């Protein structure tokens, strides 16, 4: 499984490094980040080092929880969300790719809910991620 390409705990990734690492897929990162920021619900955003195994990730949070995780990889990135039961019911009614909905429903349940993580390499995947973000912001 590909992991973060930023693994040095003493060196937080810069915008230049991120742009170079993601290449043309950086535009999708911007779309998702900007979509969260424009919601008016964001209290914090920034890089987080999750340890040698996971490296650096970018988190955007409201007052109580992380809204979206952005996980850089070589040439692309992954996005991750965690949903409670009410939000999952809303996801089931959405236009999100049915494969992703099934993956979320089948995910192991933890105290904070069920999580989903998937790669962003196309406009279609970005649209699905924006829809997940919409649901997260509502619930």
Secondary structure, DSSP 4 states (H G I P E B T S, - for coil): ----S---TT-PPPHHHHHHHHGGGHHHHHHHHHHHHTTS---EEEEEE--TTT-EEEEEE-SSSEEEEEEE-SSSEEEEEEE-HHHHHHHHTS-S-HHHHHHHHHSPEETTEEEEEEEE-SHHHHHHHHHHHHHHHH-
